[in-house]
């Protein structure tokens, strides 16, 4: 299997649970070259983060502490702070 195909498949599998930063870090640790890693896009990142958050937490955060807990959870999964802020701001308005 080529390096690029391996990276694409690995990114696809990891995308169900992790964000772009975590996927890039994993690929780098597996020895995938920089150019191939850069081609792995962060497209659909907001939707992926939303899906992961909805699976873990059924209802929107009611308190500041719950919101902070969700932020830490998404950060640990490798999502950018921009994506986290957009997602949690949108959910708090609902």
Residue pairs with C-beta under 8 A, 6 or more apart in sequence:
1 9
3 32
3 33
3 36
4 36
4 39
6 30
6 32
7 27
7 32
7 36
7 37
7 39
7 40
8 40
10 23
10 26
10 27
10 30
11 23
11 27
11 40
14 22
14 23
14 26
15 23
15 44
15 48
16 48
17 52
17 77
18 26
18 77
18 78
19 42
19 45
19 48
19 49
19 74
19 77
19 78
19 79
19 80
19 83
20 40
20 41
20 42
20 45
20 78
20 79
20 80
21 78
21 79
21 80
22 77
22 78
23 40
23 78
24 37
24 40
25 78
27 36
27 37
27 40
28 37
42 80
45 79
45 80
45 83
46 83
46 86
46 87
49 74
49 77
49 79
49 83
49 84
49 87
50 87
52 74
52 77
53 70
53 73
53 74
53 87
53 91
56 73
57 70
60 91
60 92
60 94
61 67
61 69
61 70
61 88
61 91
61 92
67 88
67 92
70 88
71 84
71 88
74 83
74 84
74 87
75 81
75 84
